[in-house]
Amino acid sequence: MMEIAQTPRLRLRELDNGDVPALAAILADPEVMRYSLGGVHDEAQTRRFIAGCRASYAEHGLGPWALVDTASGELAGFCGLSHDTIDGVQEVHLGYRLATRFWGRGLATEAARRVVALGFTAHRLASLVAIIEPAHGASRRVAEKVGFQDAASTAFQGWEVRLYRLTAAAWAETASPSGQAAGA
């Protein structure tokens, strides 16, 4: 398992097949997947998701990464960057999911800040997007805390969503010398 980064409370590493049981439990939770365009996942879908992550690591050097709670060693969820075509344009989007027992602690924001920093520093991306269901207030707040701005309404995979954008230039204006956004 390749470690990607750390935050004060999380380790980010590549997902692998050893994560299937824990991640399948997270992705099978209707509350976690309430705003997911793909709905709840069973074990087979979770295996396919992890295979897709591993293919993205090999092809792009990024993808959804495991979030491991440093205090307990438990898989808390995932956060990462994925390539997708949105409105005919190739984009890199930020995505995250956490098990409900990890909600309300600021972990999604902590992970997102670290992942965004990696996107703009290690991967030298020009901009990132976040694809958010309009009713998903918690996800919207995470994106806004990290610096994303509401950019447009669009259809994505047949769903009406809000597209939030953060450019490298806008991120750099608020980044601290450590590469973290201010307030991280």
C-alpha positions as CSV (number, residue, x, y, z in Angstrom):
1,M,0.0,0.0,0.0
2,M,1.5,3.2,-1.1
3,E,1.2,6.1,1.3
4,I,0.3,9.4,-0.4
5,A,0.2,12.0,2.4
6,Q,-0.7,12.7,6.0
7,T,-2.8,15.3,7.8
8,P,-3.0,15.8,11.5
9,R,-5.6,13.1,11.9
10,L,-5.5,11.0,8.7
11,R,-3.2,9.0,6.5
12,L,-3.9,9.0,2.8
13,R,-2.9,5.9,0.9
14,E,-3.8,3.9,-2.2
15,L,-6.9,1.8,-1.9
16,D,-6.4,-2.0,-2.5
17,N,-8.4,-5.2,-2.3
18,G,-7.7,-5.5,1.4
19,D,-10.0,-2.5,1.8
20,V,-13.0,-4.2,0.2
21,P,-14.8,-5.3,3.4
22,A,-14.5,-1.9,5.2
23,L,-15.2,0.2,2.1
24,A,-18.1,-2.0,1.0
25,A,-19.7,-1.3,4.4
26,I,-19.3,2.4,4.0
27,L,-20.6,2.4,0.4
28,A,-23.5,0.2,1.3
29,D,-24.8,2.8,3.8
30,P,-27.8,4.6,2.3
31,E,-27.0,7.7,4.4
32,V,-23.4,7.9,3.1
33,M,-24.6,7.3,-0.5
34,R,-27.7,9.5,-0.3
35,Y,-26.3,12.1,-2.8
36,S,-24.2,9.6,-4.8
37,L,-25.1,9.5,-8.5
38,G,-24.4,5.8,-8.4
39,G,-26.4,4.9,-5.3
40,V,-25.4,2.3,-2.7
41,H,-22.7,-0.2,-3.7
42,D,-22.5,-3.9,-3.0
43,E,-19.3,-5.8,-2.6
44,A,-18.9,-6.5,-6.3
45,Q,-19.4,-2.8,-7.1
46,T,-16.9,-1.8,-4.4
47,R,-14.3,-4.2,-6.0
48,R,-14.9,-2.5,-9.4
49,F,-14.6,0.9,-7.8
50,I,-11.2,-0.1,-6.2
51,A,-10.1,-1.6,-9.6
52,G,-11.0,1.7,-11.2
53,C,-9.0,3.6,-8.5
54,R,-6.0,1.4,-9.1
55,A,-6.2,1.9,-12.9
56,S,-6.3,5.7,-12.2
57,Y,-3.2,5.5,-10.0
58,A,-1.3,3.7,-12.7
59,E,-2.5,6.0,-15.6
60,H,-2.6,9.4,-13.9
61,G,-0.8,9.1,-10.5
62,L,-4.0,10.1,-8.7
63,G,-7.4,8.8,-7.9
64,P,-9.6,8.4,-4.8
65,W,-7.3,7.5,-1.9
66,A,-8.1,5.7,1.3
67,L,-8.5,7.9,4.4
68,V,-7.2,6.0,7.5
69,D,-8.0,7.5,10.9
70,T,-4.6,7.7,12.6
71,A,-6.1,7.3,16.1
72,S,-7.9,4.0,15.4
73,G,-6.3,2.7,12.2
74,E,-9.8,2.4,10.8
75,L,-10.7,3.1,7.2
76,A,-12.7,6.3,7.5
77,G,-13.6,6.6,3.8
78,F,-11.8,8.1,0.7
79,C,-10.9,11.4,-0.8
80,G,-9.1,12.0,-4.1
81,L,-9.0,13.4,-7.6
82,S,-10.4,11.7,-10.6
83,H,-10.5,12.5,-14.4
84,D,-13.9,12.9,-15.9
85,T,-15.5,14.6,-19.0
86,I,-17.9,17.3,-18.0
87,D,-19.8,19.2,-20.6
88,G,-17.4,17.9,-23.2
89,V,-14.3,19.1,-21.3
90,Q,-11.8,16.9,-19.6
91,E,-11.7,17.9,-15.9
92,V,-10.2,16.7,-12.7
93,H,-12.7,16.5,-9.9
94,L,-12.4,16.3,-6.1
95,G,-14.5,13.6,-4.5
96,Y,-14.9,12.3,-0.9
97,R,-17.0,9.9,1.1
98,L,-16.8,9.2,4.9
99,A,-18.4,6.6,7.1
100,T,-21.1,8.3,9.2
101,R,-19.2,7.7,12.4
102,F,-16.5,10.1,11.1
103,W,-19.0,12.9,10.1
104,G,-19.1,16.2,12.0
105,R,-15.4,16.3,12.9
106,G,-14.0,18.3,10.0
107,L,-12.2,15.3,8.5
108,A,-13.6,15.7,5.0
109,T,-12.3,19.3,4.9
110,E,-9.0,18.3,6.3
111,A,-8.6,15.5,3.7
112,A,-9.9,17.8,0.9
113,R,-7.4,20.5,1.7
114,R,-4.5,18.0,1.6
115,V,-5.7,16.5,-1.7
116,V,-6.2,19.9,-3.3
117,A,-2.7,20.9,-2.3
118,L,-1.3,17.7,-3.9
119,G,-3.3,18.4,-7.1
120,F,-1.8,21.9,-7.4
121,T,1.7,21.2,-6.2
122,A,2.7,17.6,-7.0
123,H,0.4,17.2,-10.1
124,R,0.6,20.8,-11.2
125,L,-3.0,20.9,-12.3
126,A,-4.4,24.2,-13.5
127,S,-7.8,23.8,-11.9
128,L,-10.1,21.4,-10.1
129,V,-13.8,21.0,-10.0
130,A,-16.2,19.5,-7.4
131,I,-19.5,18.0,-8.7
132,I,-22.2,18.5,-6.0
133,E,-25.8,17.7,-5.8
134,P,-27.6,21.0,-5.1
135,A,-29.3,19.6,-1.9
136,H,-26.0,18.3,-0.4
137,G,-25.2,21.1,2.0
138,A,-22.4,19.4,3.9
139,S,-20.5,18.6,0.7
140,R,-21.0,22.2,-0.6
141,R,-19.6,23.5,2.7
142,V,-16.5,21.3,2.5
143,A,-15.8,22.5,-1.1
144,E,-16.3,26.2,-0.1
145,K,-14.1,25.9,3.0
146,V,-11.3,24.5,0.7
147,G,-11.8,27.5,-1.7
148,F,-14.0,26.2,-4.4
149,Q,-16.5,28.7,-6.0
150,D,-19.9,27.9,-7.3
151,A,-19.4,28.0,-11.1
152,A,-22.3,26.5,-13.0
153,S,-25.3,24.3,-13.1
154,T,-24.9,21.3,-15.4
155,A,-26.1,17.8,-16.2
156,F,-23.6,15.1,-15.2
157,Q,-24.4,11.4,-15.7
158,G,-28.1,12.4,-16.2
159,W,-28.3,14.4,-12.9
160,E,-28.6,18.1,-12.5
161,V,-25.6,19.2,-10.4
162,R,-23.7,22.2,-9.3
163,L,-20.1,22.5,-10.6
164,Y,-17.7,24.2,-8.2
165,R,-14.3,25.3,-9.4
166,L,-10.9,26.2,-7.8
167,T,-8.0,27.4,-10.0
168,A,-4.4,26.9,-9.1
169,A,-4.0,30.7,-9.1
170,A,-6.8,31.3,-6.7
171,W,-5.6,28.5,-4.4
172,A,-2.0,29.9,-4.5
173,E,-3.3,33.2,-3.2
174,T,-4.5,31.5,0.0
175,A,-1.9,28.8,0.4
176,S,0.5,28.9,3.2
177,P,4.3,28.2,2.8
178,S,3.6,24.5,3.7
179,G,1.4,24.2,0.6
180,Q,-1.8,23.9,2.7
181,A,-4.6,26.4,2.2
182,A,-4.9,28.9,4.9
183,G,-7.0,27.7,7.8
184,A,-5.9,24.0,7.3
